[in-house]
Amino acid sequence: MITLAVWLLVRARRKPSSRRYALAGAAAALCALVNSVFIPAGAALAFGVWLGERGPRRVRWTAVYLAAMLLVYAPWPLRNYLQFGRATP
């Protein structure tokens, strides 16, 4: 899964589009859902997006990536909260 996330991010860097960055972010979230040790990896990839871009595109592509990542990952902590009554990643 992490290989897929990195590959999608490389593709997004080569031909930037909201769709490509969103797919990369979703893949990073799926990595975290498969194994929680990949949560920092998704954040590190987001930092890579931030460092790889310049100007207003930096904010836009990083926001798209993080929004997709959080949207895909959010149901799991929400489920944990509803199940256990406390916030757990």
N, C-alpha and C positions, 0 to 999 in steps of 0.2 A: 504493500500500500504506500509506503513512504517513497518508493521508487516511482510509482505512478504520480504522486503529488509533486515530486521534484520535476519529473518529465513534463507534466502539465504546466508547471511554473516556468520552465525553460521555454516551452512553446509560447506562453503568454508574453514573455520578455521579447521573443523574436518578432512576434506579430501581435502587439498589444490590442486587446479589446476587453470590454467588460465581461463578456461571456467567457473568455479564456481565463481571466483572473478569477472569476467566480467558480469555474470548474476546478481550478487549482486549490482554491480555498475550501471547497466542498471535499475534495480528495484529502486534504490535510485534516479536516474534521473527521472523516471516516477513519483515518489512521488512529486518531485519538479514541474513537469508539471501539476500534478493534483491540487496542491496548492503550491504557491510559498513560503509559510512559511516553507516548508520542505527542502529548499535549504541548510540551515545550518545543518539540520539533516544528509544529505548526506555527507557533509564535516566532520561532527562529526564521522560518521561511517568510513570514510577514515582514520581519526586520530586513530580510534580504530584498524584498520588494521595495521597501522604503529606501534602502541604500542604493538600489539599482536604478532608480528613476531620479529625475531632476524636475524642478519647477512644480507647476500645478498638477502635472500628471502623477507626481509622487504621492500626493494626498489621495487623488482619485483612485489609482490602482490599488493602493494599500487599503483604502476604505472598502472597495469592492471585494477584495480578497478576504478581509476580516469579516465583513458582513456575511458573506457566503459561509465562511468557516463557522461563525457563531450561530447562524441560522440552522445549519445542519447539526451542530453539536448540542445546542440548547435543550432539546427534548430530554436528553439523558440526565443532566443535573436537575431539571424540573421534575422528572420522574423520581429521582432519588429524594428530593425534598418532599414530594407528596407521599412517598412510601415510608420514609424514615423520620420525617418531621424536622430535618436539619439539612443545611446546605452541605453537599459533598460533591466534589467534581467527579 
